[in-house]
Every structure is written in structure tokens, then in C-alpha cells.
Amino acid sequence: MGFVIAVYFKRAKVKNAEYLRVKGPVIIAMNHPNAFMDPIAFTTLVYPPRVRYLARGDAFKKGVVSALLESLGIIPIYRIQDGGKEGLKKNDATYEKVKELLKRNKKIIIFAEGLCVQERRLRPLKKGVPRMILGCMEDAELNNLLVVPVGINYSHPSQFRSTLFCNIGEPIKMANYLNAYKEAPAKTMNQFLADLTPRMKELIVQIDDQQLEKVIANIEEIYHYDYLKKEGLKKTNPEHDFIFSTDVVRIITQAAKITPDKVKALQSHSEDYLAHLKKLKLKDWLINPTKQGSINYTNFYFRIMLLIVTSPLYIRGIIASYLPYRLSYEITKKKVRVIEFKASFNMGIGAVLFLIYYLLQFVIAYLLLRNAWWAFMVILSSVITSVFCLYISPFRKKTFGIYRLLRLKATNEVLVQKLTTQRSEILSSFRELAISNKI
């Protein structure tokens, strides 16, 4: 899975993984925007230690499926909407399992929101979280139990080659709550949730007002490169993307309270600008004045020559990987209707199809060459050229984007200038919001 995660995501980073690498038991309180992708990616990236997690109990079918899930470290948790009151009774066994694992100093993920929703905000945390944690402490005397808040942040949760930032916060010592819990259980559970909620919100891009999501996304797309350059941050670091996004959210959220009309105008202007770019099949970076030095025919011809020279590698990589890539995409698109499950199913189906496809290549190569070593070299070349395709494909897209802009400049320079002016006005309006509202 380490290889699969490295291929699926363009960039992935974990911050403060040392908070999990302690000898004692740990409960990981995590947000849950992306179904199976959240625990699979997180457990792969932080390993070691091995992390277990709770998942919906209705997925545990009797027989092979249940045995497989449990062997992967997945623990069933039952919700009333899945199995009714009868299902909830099964949670007694779950609590015992969790308690036993914690006594053995294991690490367990709990999705504190109790549901999976692809939103850029934290949903209200469930009371079952402190009930389970404090109940286990009281029964098993786990005085060294830590709760570690974690925020999962994706650039585009349902898309292949997005970025992932796992933001791990400072641990909470549960021993501080135990005495109060014995005297006033309900009050202590509420207090724990009140303490945990802001800690988790700090670790994600938290947009409280859903109506502001569109304008925030627009500014993120337009201002991203300029902001990182101004602040001396790197576009290759997902944590720097997180810093940028939280800053944009903070500015827009505060401005919406003080000057809502200006925020609405900013949204209208940015939507019009981006819609125009989409119609022209252009990206914002092509209009960015700081990029104009590289947008010329000399650079375009150089890029074309590089694409021609590397075309044998590209074609070999397409032969080696396009079929399972396309099949996994089409199967997911056709069969998976819920957006929260698209990424995890796409990754899972793709991993299986790629394995089968590479094994098939090995068999064919062996039958033709009658040499296992050469058959292995065929597979190795498939892997290398497939990875090459991952990096050359964005380069190809940017090259043809440069060509489209150069043609547009030749045929309609006025329109290009209009787009440049429009972009400048949008950024000026955004900066004025921050200054005028003293944000």
C-alpha cells in the first residue's frame, strides 16, 4: 500500500507523527471526509506503528469478508441506522475488543463525527466517543491513555493525483478527566467534546459558512501561486497549501461579517473570470503576469521537442498502465454513486487491476522469452515508464495550454488583456478586503 498511496497522491505529508510513536495506548480522533481512503492512507503513511480503526459494522458479512477485515485491524462499530437497537447490542463486544487492544498499548482510530461527509468543516462530534473512551479507562484503569486529534485535508478528495495533508495535533491526557467522569459522567463527556472540538477544527480547513465555499475555492485557485511566492512557501509542500487555505478562509469569513456585499461581488467576478477561462480551455496560471516570461514560442518548441524525444517512454508507459487505469475509472464512475466513496473504490479497484495486468504481462513475457529474469525486467520497465507517465502527463497538458494561449494572443490580444485585467482586479479586491477589515 505504500507504493499504491505514493502513486495515487501527487503529494502526501504527515505532520507530528511522533505523537503516535509512544509506548502507551492511543485513541486517534479523526475527521472523516473520504470513506476508506482516510484510514488506509493515514495508517500507511504513519506506519510504524500499526494503526487499527473502527468501521461500520454492516460491512462485516459472515465468513471470509469478516475474517479479512478483522485481519487488517478493522473493528466493527454498529450504528442505530445500520442495524437498529439489535445492532447496537453488538457494540458491547466492540467495546471489549477496543479495551483489550488499548490494554496492549495499541493505537485505534475513531471517526469522531460518526459519519462520512465530504465537506470542509467538522461536523458535531458524537457522544459515543467519550463514552467509549472514558468507559474503557474506568474498566481497565488506562491512566496513560492519550487521545490524539487528527485533521485529514485533501486538495480534491475524490480525484486521482490530488494532495493529502495529515495534520496531527497535541495529545490530550485522558487521566485529567477520569475523576470528574466518576462523579458526573454526562457533564464530563460534554466537557471532553467541548475541549476536543476546537482542537480538531484547528487541524482542518474549517469553513463554517457553507455559502462561502465557492468564493473561497475561487480565490484558492487564482491566488495560490502568488501567495506561496510572496510568503516564501513551497507548492510541493501540502502543509504550505494548508497554511494558504486557512489564511484565505480566515480573511473571507471575517470580511463576510463586516462587508458582505464586497464578498458577494468578489464571488461574482471570480466566477465570471474562471468560467471564461474554462470556456477557452485555459488555466489561471497561464494568465498570471509572473508566468508570461515562459509563455512564448521558444519555450513551446523546446517543450514539444522534449515530448518528442521522450515519446517512446510515454508510449511504453501508456501500454503498461492505461487499460487498468481507465477500467478502474470507468467502473468507479458507473458503479459508485456516493462521492465520498469514489476515491477509495477507484484506488482499490485500480490496485487490483494493476496487479492482475502486471502479472499478465509477466506471464506473456515469460512465455515469449522463456526466461524469468527477462520477464521480470519487462515488469520493471512497465513500472518505471508508468511512473514516468504520471509526471510527463501534466507537462503535456501545460504545453498544450501554452499553445492555446499563444494562439489566442495572436487572434484576440484584446481578450487576453481583458482576462489579465480581470484577474488583477480580483486579487486587488481580495487584498483590499484583508486590509480594509484589518484582517
PAROVEX-284252 format. One record per residue (C-alpha): residue number from 1; residue in one letter; x, y, z. Coordinates in steps of 0.1 Angstrom, whole numbers. Last residue first. Layout:
<sites>
+-----+----+-------+-------+-------+
!   i ! aa !     x !     y !     z !
+-----+----+-------+-------+-------+
! NUM !  a !     X !     Y !     Z !
...
+-----+----+-------+-------+-------+
</sites>
This chain:
<sites>
+-----+----+-------+-------+-------+
!   i ! aa !     x !     y !     z !
+-----+----+-------+-------+-------+
! 439 !  i !   -76 !   410 !    90 !
! 438 !  k !   -79 !   448 !    94 !
! 437 !  n !  -113 !   449 !    75 !
! 436 !  s !   -99 !   473 !    50 !
! 435 !  i !   -67 !   455 !    46 !
! 434 !  a !   -80 !   419 !    42 !
! 433 !  l !  -108 !   430 !    20 !
! 432 !  e !   -85 !   452 !     0 !
! 431 !  r !   -63 !   422 !    -7 !
! 430 !  f !   -93 !   403 !   -21 !
! 429 !  s !  -103 !   432 !   -43 !
! 428 !  s !   -68 !   436 !   -57 !
! 427 !  l !   -67 !   399 !   -64 !
! 426 !  i !  -100 !   401 !   -84 !
! 425 !  e !   -89 !   433 !  -102 !
! 424 !  s !   -56 !   417 !  -113 !
! 423 !  r !   -75 !   387 !  -127 !
! 422 !  q !   -99 !   410 !  -146 !
! 421 !  t !   -70 !   429 !  -161 !
! 420 !  t !   -53 !   398 !  -173 !
! 419 !  l !   -86 !   385 !  -187 !
! 418 !  k !   -92 !   418 !  -206 !
! 417 !  q !   -56 !   417 !  -219 !
! 416 !  v !   -62 !   382 !  -232 !
! 415 !  l !   -94 !   393 !  -248 !
! 414 !  v !   -77 !   423 !  -265 !
! 413 !  e !   -50 !   401 !  -279 !
! 412 !  n !   -75 !   381 !  -299 !
! 411 !  t !   -60 !   362 !  -328 !
! 410 !  a !   -23 !   360 !  -320 !
! 409 !  k !   -28 !   361 !  -282 !
! 408 !  l !   -54 !   334 !  -285 !
! 407 !  r !   -29 !   313 !  -305 !
! 406 !  l !    -2 !   318 !  -278 !
! 405 !  l !   -28 !   309 !  -251 !
! 404 !  r !   -37 !   277 !  -268 !
! 403 !  y !    -1 !   267 !  -273 !
! 402 !  i !     7 !   274 !  -236 !
! 401 !  g !   -22 !   251 !  -226 !
! 400 !  f !    -8 !   225 !  -250 !
! 399 !  t !    25 !   225 !  -231 !
! 398 !  k !     7 !   226 !  -197 !
! 397 !  k !   -12 !   194 !  -206 !
! 396 !  r !    20 !   177 !  -218 !
! 395 !  f !    38 !   186 !  -186 !
! 394 !  p !     9 !   173 !  -165 !
! 393 !  s !    12 !   140 !  -185 !
! 392 !  i !    50 !   138 !  -181 !
! 391 !  y !    49 !   132 !  -143 !
! 390 !  l !    24 !   103 !  -142 !
! 389 !  c !    37 !    90 !  -175 !
! 388 !  f !    71 !    85 !  -159 !
! 387 !  v !    55 !    64 !  -132 !
! 386 !  s !    41 !    41 !  -159 !
! 385 !  t !    75 !    40 !  -176 !
! 384 !  i !    92 !    28 !  -144 !
! 383 !  v !    65 !     2 !  -136 !
! 382 !  s !    64 !   -12 !  -171 !
! 381 !  s !   102 !   -13 !  -173 !
! 380 !  l !   102 !   -34 !  -141 !
! 379 !  i !    76 !   -57 !  -155 !
! 378 !  v !    96 !   -63 !  -186 !
! 377 !  m !   127 !   -68 !  -164 !
! 376 !  f !   109 !   -95 !  -145 !
! 375 !  a !   101 !  -113 !  -178 !
! 374 !  w !   138 !  -110 !  -186 !
! 373 !  w !   147 !  -127 !  -153 !
! 372 !  a !   121 !  -154 !  -157 !
! 371 !  n !   134 !  -165 !  -191 !
! 370 !  r !   114 !  -183 !  -217 !
! 369 !  l !   112 !  -151 !  -237 !
! 368 !  l !    77 !  -155 !  -252 !
! 367 !  l !    61 !  -175 !  -224 !
! 366 !  y !    79 !  -154 !  -198 !
! 365 !  a !    68 !  -121 !  -214 !
! 364 !  i !    32 !  -133 !  -216 !
! 363 !  v !    33 !  -144 !  -179 !
! 362 !  f !    49 !  -112 !  -167 !
! 361 !  q !    24 !   -91 !  -186 !
! 360 !  l !    -4 !  -110 !  -171 !
! 359 !  l !    10 !  -104 !  -136 !
! 358 !  y !    12 !   -67 !  -144 !
! 357 !  y !   -24 !   -66 !  -155 !
! 356 !  i !   -36 !   -86 !  -124 !
! 355 !  l !   -17 !   -63 !  -101 !
! 354 !  f !   -29 !   -32 !  -120 !
! 353 !  l !   -65 !   -44 !  -118 !
! 352 !  v !   -63 !   -50 !   -80 !
! 351 !  a !   -47 !   -16 !   -73 !
! 350 !  g !   -71 !     2 !   -96 !
! 349 !  i !  -101 !   -14 !   -79 !
! 348 !  g !   -89 !    -2 !   -45 !
! 347 !  m !   -78 !    33 !   -56 !
! 346 !  n !  -110 !    39 !   -75 !
! 345 !  f !  -131 !    25 !   -47 !
! 344 !  s !  -113 !    47 !   -21 !
! 343 !  a !  -116 !    78 !   -43 !
! 342 !  k !  -153 !    73 !   -53 !
! 341 !  f !  -166 !    65 !   -18 !
! 340 !  e !  -173 !   100 !    -5 !
! 339 !  i !  -189 !   109 !   -39 !
! 338 !  v !  -218 !    84 !   -35 !
! 337 !  r !  -228 !    70 !   -69 !
! 336 !  v !  -201 !    43 !   -72 !
! 335 !  k !  -210 !    18 !  -100 !
! 334 !  k !  -206 !    38 !  -133 !
! 333 !  k !  -178 !    62 !  -123 !
! 332 !  t !  -160 !    37 !  -103 !
! 331 !  i !  -161 !    11 !  -131 !
! 330 !  e !  -150 !    38 !  -156 !
! 329 !  y !  -120 !    50 !  -136 !
! 328 !  s !  -109 !    15 !  -127 !
! 327 !  l !  -111 !     5 !  -164 !
! 326 !  r !   -91 !    36 !  -175 !
! 325 !  y !   -62 !    30 !  -151 !
! 324 !  p !   -63 !    -8 !  -158 !
! 323 !  l !   -60 !    -2 !  -196 !
! 322 !  y !   -36 !    28 !  -194 !
! 321 !  s !    -8 !    12 !  -175 !
! 320 !  a !    19 !    -7 !  -195 !
! 319 !  i !     8 !     4 !  -230 !
! 318 !  i !     6 !    40 !  -218 !
! 317 !  g !    41 !    37 !  -202 !
! 316 !  r !    56 !    23 !  -234 !
! 315 !  i !    40 !    52 !  -253 !
! 314 !  y !    54 !    77 !  -228 !
! 313 !  l !    89 !    61 !  -229 !
! 312 !  p !    89 !    62 !  -267 !
! 311 !  s !    76 !    98 !  -266 !
! 310 !  t !   105 !   111 !  -246 !
! 309 !  v !   123 !   127 !  -275 !
! 308 !  i !    90 !   140 !  -289 !
! 307 !  l !    79 !   154 !  -256 !
! 306 !  l !   112 !   172 !  -252 !
! 305 !  m !   110 !   186 !  -287 !
! 304 !  i !    75 !   199 !  -279 !
! 303 !  r !    87 !   215 !  -247 !
! 302 !  f !   115 !   233 !  -266 !
! 301 !  y !    90 !   244 !  -292 !
! 300 !  f !    68 !   259 !  -265 !
! 299 !  n !    97 !   276 !  -248 !
! 298 !  t !   107 !   293 !  -280 !
! 297 !  y !    71 !   300 !  -289 !
! 296 !  n !    65 !   321 !  -258 !
! 295 !  i !    49 !   316 !  -223 !
! 294 !  s !    80 !   314 !  -201 !
! 293 !  g !    82 !   351 !  -194 !
! 292 !  q !    45 !   354 !  -190 !
! 291 !  k !    44 !   334 !  -158 !
! 290 !  t !    46 !   364 !  -134 !
! 289 !  p !    17 !   380 !  -152 !
! 288 !  n !    -6 !   351 !  -143 !
! 287 !  i !   -29 !   345 !  -173 !
! 286 !  l !   -14 !   310 !  -180 !
! 285 !  w !   -16 !   302 !  -143 !
! 284 !  d !   -54 !   306 !  -144 !
! 283 !  k !   -59 !   276 !  -167 !
! 282 !  l !   -72 !   278 !  -202 !
! 281 !  k !   -98 !   257 !  -221 !
! 280 !  l !  -113 !   289 !  -236 !
! 279 !  k !  -147 !   281 !  -220 !
! 278 !  k !  -129 !   272 !  -187 !
! 277 !  l !  -111 !   305 !  -187 !
! 276 !  h !  -144 !   324 !  -192 !
! 275 !  a !  -160 !   304 !  -163 !
! 274 !  l !  -130 !   313 !  -141 !
! 273 !  y !  -134 !   350 !  -148 !
! 272 !  d !  -172 !   350 !  -143 !
! 271 !  e !  -169 !   330 !  -111 !
! 270 !  s !  -142 !   354 !   -98 !
! 269 !  h !  -163 !   385 !  -105 !
! 268 !  s !  -194 !   371 !   -89 !
! 267 !  q !  -176 !   358 !   -58 !
! 266 !  l !  -158 !   391 !   -53 !
! 265 !  a !  -191 !   410 !   -56 !
! 264 !  k !  -206 !   387 !   -29 !
! 263 !  v !  -176 !   394 !    -7 !
! 262 !  k !  -179 !   431 !   -12 !
! 261 !  d !  -216 !   430 !    -3 !
! 260 !  p !  -208 !   410 !    29 !
! 259 !  t !  -186 !   438 !    43 !
! 258 !  i !  -182 !   431 !    81 !
! 257 !  k !  -193 !   395 !    86 !
! 256 !  a !  -183 !   384 !    51 !
! 255 !  a !  -149 !   400 !    56 !
! 254 !  q !  -142 !   378 !    86 !
! 253 !  t !  -150 !   346 !    67 !
! 252 !  i !  -132 !   357 !    36 !
! 251 !  i !  -100 !   365 !    55 !
! 250 !  r !  -100 !   334 !    77 !
! 249 !  v !  -108 !   311 !    48 !
! 248 !  v !   -80 !   326 !    27 !
! 247 !  d !   -55 !   321 !    56 !
! 246 !  t !   -67 !   286 !    62 !
! 245 !  s !   -62 !   278 !    25 !
! 244 !  f !   -26 !   292 !    24 !
! 243 !  i !   -15 !   274 !    56 !
! 242 !  f !   -30 !   242 !    42 !
! 241 !  d !   -12 !   246 !     9 !
! 240 !  h !    20 !   251 !    29 !
! 239 !  e !    14 !   218 !    47 !
! 238 !  p !     9 !   201 !    13 !
! 237 !  n !    46 !   210 !     4 !
! 236 !  t !    54 !   209 !   -33 !
! 235 !  k !    40 !   244 !   -38 !
! 234 !  k !    67 !   258 !   -15 !
! 233 !  l !    63 !   288 !     8 !
! 232 !  g !    83 !   321 !     6 !
! 231 !  e !    52 !   342 !    17 !
! 230 !  k !    50 !   361 !   -15 !
! 229 !  k !    57 !   331 !   -37 !
! 228 !  l !    31 !   310 !   -19 !
! 227 !  y !     6 !   338 !   -21 !
! 226 !  d !    11 !   344 !   -59 !
! 225 !  y !     8 !   307 !   -67 !
! 224 !  h !   -24 !   301 !   -48 !
! 223 !  y !   -42 !   334 !   -56 !
! 222 !  i !   -64 !   323 !   -85 !
! 221 !  e !   -74 !   287 !   -75 !
! 220 !  e !   -76 !   295 !   -37 !
! 219 !  i !   -96 !   326 !   -46 !
! 218 !  n !  -122 !   306 !   -65 !
! 217 !  a !  -124 !   279 !   -37 !
! 216 !  i !  -131 !   306 !   -11 !
! 215 !  v !  -157 !   322 !   -33 !
! 214 !  k !  -175 !   288 !   -37 !
! 213 !  e !  -172 !   278 !     0 !
! 212 !  l !  -187 !   310 !    13 !
! 211 !  q !  -223 !   298 !    14 !
! 210 !  q !  -213 !   269 !    36 !
! 209 !  d !  -205 !   292 !    65 !
! 208 !  d !  -182 !   274 !    90 !
! 207 !  i !  -154 !   268 !    66 !
! 206 !  q !  -127 !   248 !    86 !
! 205 !  v !   -96 !   238 !    66 !
! 204 !  i !   -85 !   211 !    91 !
! 203 !  l !   -62 !   208 !   121 !
! 202 !  e !   -76 !   238 !   141 !
! 201 !  k !  -111 !   223 !   139 !
! 200 !  m !   -98 !   192 !   157 !
! 199 !  r !   -86 !   212 !   187 !
! 198 !  p !  -118 !   233 !   187 !
! 197 !  t !  -139 !   201 !   190 !
! 196 !  l !  -118 !   182 !   216 !
! 195 !  d !  -123 !   205 !   246 !
! 194 !  a !  -161 !   208 !   241 !
! 193 !  l !  -163 !   171 !   235 !
! 192 !  f !  -144 !   165 !   268 !
! 191 !  q !  -167 !   189 !   286 !
! 190 !  n !  -198 !   171 !   273 !
! 189 !  m !  -184 !   137 !   285 !
! 188 !  t !  -176 !   152 !   319 !
! 187 !  k !  -211 !   166 !   323 !
! 186 !  a !  -227 !   132 !   314 !
! 185 !  p !  -204 !   112 !   337 !
! 184 !  a !  -206 !   133 !   368 !
! 183 !  e !  -186 !   118 !   398 !
! 182 !  k !  -167 !    90 !   380 !
! 181 !  y !  -162 !   113 !   350 !
! 180 !  a !  -147 !   140 !   371 !
! 179 !  n !  -121 !   115 !   384 !
! 178 !  l !  -113 !   103 !   349 !
! 177 !  y !  -110 !   136 !   330 !
! 176 !  n !   -73 !   145 !   336 !
! 175 !  a !   -63 !   109 !   331 !
! 174 !  m !   -74 !   114 !   295 !
! 173 !  k !   -42 !   132 !   286 !
! 172 !  i !   -49 !   150 !   253 !
! 171 !  p !   -23 !   147 !   226 !
! 170 !  e !   -10 !   176 !   205 !
! 169 !  g !   -24 !   177 !   170 !
! 168 !  i !   -17 !   156 !   139 !
! 167 !  n !   -23 !   172 !   105 !
! 166 !  c !   -25 !   146 !    77 !
! 165 !  f !   -20 !   166 !    44 !
! 164 !  l !   -31 !   149 !    12 !
! 163 !  t !   -27 !   161 !   -24 !
! 162 !  s !   -47 !   151 !   -55 !
! 161 !  r !   -33 !   126 !   -81 !
! 160 !  f !   -67 !   108 !   -86 !
! 159 !  q !   -97 !   129 !   -76 !
! 158 !  s !  -125 !   124 !   -50 !
! 157 !  p !  -109 !   144 !   -21 !
! 156 !  h !   -96 !   173 !   -42 !
! 155 !  s !   -69 !   192 !   -22 !
! 154 !  y !   -73 !   168 !     7 !
! 153 !  n !   -70 !   176 !    44 !
! 152 !  i !   -73 !   150 !    72 !
! 151 !  g !   -72 !   165 !   107 !
! 150 !  v !   -60 !   144 !   136 !
! 149 !  p !   -67 !   147 !   174 !
! 148 !  v !   -46 !   124 !   196 !
! 147 !  v !   -64 !   110 !   227 !
! 146 !  l !   -39 !    96 !   252 !
! 145 !  l !   -44 !    67 !   276 !
! 144 !  n !   -18 !    66 !   304 !
! 143 !  n !   -43 !    60 !   332 !
! 142 !  l !   -58 !    30 !   315 !
! 141 !  e !   -75 !    16 !   345 !
! 140 !  a !   -93 !   -12 !   325 !
! 139 !  d !  -129 !    -5 !   335 !
! 138 !  e !  -127 !    32 !   341 !
! 137 !  m !  -105 !    39 !   311 !
! 136 !  c !  -126 !    18 !   288 !
! 135 !  g !  -157 !    37 !   298 !
! 134 !  l !  -139 !    70 !   294 !
! 133 !  i !  -130 !    62 !   258 !
! 132 !  m !  -163 !    46 !   248 !
! 131 !  r !  -185 !    73 !   264 !
! 130 !  p !  -161 !   100 !   252 !
! 129 !  v !  -167 !    89 !   215 !
! 128 !  g !  -204 !    78 !   219 !
! 127 !  k !  -212 !   115 !   224 !
! 126 !  k !  -207 !   121 !   187 !
! 125 !  l !  -188 !   151 !   175 !
! 124 !  p !  -207 !   178 !   156 !
! 123 !  r !  -195 !   180 !   120 !
! 122 !  l !  -161 !   195 !   112 !
! 121 !  r !  -159 !   216 !    81 !
! 120 !  r !  -147 !   214 !    45 !
! 119 !  e !  -173 !   189 !    35 !
! 118 !  q !  -171 !   154 !    20 !
! 117 !  v !  -193 !   137 !    46 !
! 116 !  c !  -185 !   104 !    64 !
! 115 !  l !  -204 !    98 !    96 !
! 114 !  g !  -198 !    94 !   134 !
! 113 !  e !  -181 !   128 !   137 !
! 112 !  a !  -154 !   113 !   159 !
! 111 !  f !  -141 !    88 !   134 !
! 110 !  i !  -122 !    67 !   159 !
! 109 !  i !   -87 !    55 !   150 !
! 108 !  i !   -70 !    29 !   173 !
! 107 !  k !   -34 !    27 !   185 !
! 106 !  k !   -24 !    -3 !   206 !
! 105 !  n !    -9 !    -3 !   241 !
! 104 !  r !   -19 !   -39 !   249 !
! 103 !  k !   -45 !   -26 !   274 !
! 102 !  l !   -58 !    -4 !   245 !
! 101 !  l !   -63 !   -36 !   224 !
! 100 !  e !   -83 !   -52 !   251 !
!  99 !  k !  -105 !   -22 !   257 !
!  98 !  v !  -112 !   -19 !   220 !
!  97 !  k !  -122 !   -55 !   218 !
!  96 !  e !  -144 !   -52 !   249 !
!  95 !  y !  -160 !   -21 !   234 !
!  94 !  t !  -167 !   -39 !   202 !
!  93 !  a !  -183 !   -69 !   220 !
!  92 !  d !  -206 !   -45 !   237 !
!  91 !  n !  -212 !   -29 !   203 !
!  90 !  k !  -233 !   -59 !   193 !
!  89 !  k !  -262 !   -45 !   214 !
!  88 !  l !  -263 !   -16 !   190 !
!  87 !  g !  -272 !   -39 !   161 !
!  86 !  e !  -303 !   -51 !   180 !
!  85 !  k !  -313 !   -15 !   185 !
!  84 !  g !  -313 !    -8 !   148 !
!  83 !  g !  -288 !   -24 !   125 !
!  82 !  d !  -274 !     4 !   102 !
!  81 !  q !  -293 !    35 !   114 !
!  80 !  i !  -287 !    25 !   150 !
!  79 !  r !  -250 !    25 !   145 !
!  78 !  y !  -227 !    -6 !   149 !
!  77 !  i !  -189 !    -5 !   152 !
!  76 !  p !  -168 !   -32 !   136 !
!  75 !  i !  -131 !   -33 !   143 !
!  74 !  i !  -106 !   -32 !   113 !
!  73 !  g !   -71 !   -44 !   120 !
!  72 !  l !   -65 !   -59 !    86 !
!  71 !  s !   -71 !   -94 !   100 !
!  70 !  e !  -105 !   -82 !   111 !
!  69 !  l !  -115 !   -71 !    76 !
!  68 !  l !  -104 !  -104 !    61 !
!  67 !  a !  -122 !  -125 !    87 !
!  66 !  s !  -154 !  -105 !    82 !
!  65 !  v !  -152 !  -109 !    44 !
!  64 !  v !  -143 !  -146 !    45 !
!  63 !  g !  -173 !  -157 !    66 !
!  62 !  k !  -201 !  -135 !    80 !
!  61 !  k !  -205 !  -101 !    64 !
!  60 !  f !  -188 !   -73 !    83 !
!  59 !  a !  -198 !   -42 !    62 !
!  58 !  d !  -229 !   -37 !    84 !
!  57 !  g !  -205 !   -30 !   113 !
!  56 !  r !  -194 !     4 !   100 !
!  55 !  a !  -157 !     8 !   107 !
!  54 !  l !  -134 !    13 !   137 !
!  53 !  y !   -97 !    16 !   132 !
!  52 !  r !   -63 !     0 !   138 !
!  51 !  v !   -29 !    17 !   135 !
!  50 !  r !     4 !    -1 !   131 !
!  49 !  p !    32 !    20 !   144 !
!  48 !  p !    50 !    22 !   121 !
!  47 !  y !    34 !    32 !    98 !
!  46 !  v !    23 !    68 !    97 !
!  45 !  l !    17 !    70 !    59 !
!  44 !  t !     0 !    36 !    55 !
!  43 !  t !   -23 !    41 !    85 !
!  42 !  f !   -33 !    75 !    72 !
!  41 !  a !   -39 !    64 !    36 !
!  40 !  i !   -60 !    34 !    46 !
!  39 !  p !   -78 !    53 !    74 !
!  38 !  d !   -89 !    82 !    52 !
!  37 !  m !   -93 !    64 !    19 !
!  36 !  f !  -120 !    41 !    33 !
!  35 !  a !  -146 !    69 !    33 !
!  34 !  n !  -133 !   104 !    23 !
!  33 !  p !  -143 !   132 !    46 !
!  32 !  h !  -139 !   116 !    80 !
!  31 !  n !  -124 !   137 !   108 !
!  30 !  m !  -101 !   119 !   132 !
!  29 !  a !   -99 !   112 !   169 !
!  28 !  i !   -69 !    88 !   173 !
!  27 !  i !   -71 !    68 !   206 !
!  26 !  v !   -37 !    59 !   219 !
!  25 !  p !   -24 !    33 !   243 !
!  24 !  g !    12 !    37 !   257 !
!  23 !  k !    46 !    32 !   241 !
!  22 !  v !    46 !    64 !   221 !
!  21 !  r !    50 !    68 !   183 !
!  20 !  l !    16 !    85 !   178 !
!  19 !  y !    28 !   120 !   188 !
!  18 !  e !    59 !   114 !   167 !
!  17 !  a !    37 !   117 !   135 !
!  16 !  n !    38 !   155 !   140 !
!  15 !  k !    29 !   164 !   104 !
!  14 !  v !    21 !   138 !    78 !
!  13 !  k !    26 !   146 !    41 !
!  12 !  a !    12 !   134 !     8 !
!  11 !  r !    20 !   146 !   -27 !
!  10 !  k !     6 !   137 !   -61 !
!   9 !  f !   -15 !   110 !   -45 !
!   8 !  y !   -24 !    77 !   -61 !
!   7 !  v !    12 !    67 !   -69 !
!   6 !  a !    26 !    71 !   -33 !
!   5 !  i !    -5 !    56 !   -19 !
!   4 !  v !    -1 !    25 !   -41 !
!   3 !  f !    36 !    21 !   -33 !
!   2 !  g !    30 !    23 !     5 !
!   1 !  m !     0 !     0 !     0 !
+-----+----+-------+-------+-------+
</sites>
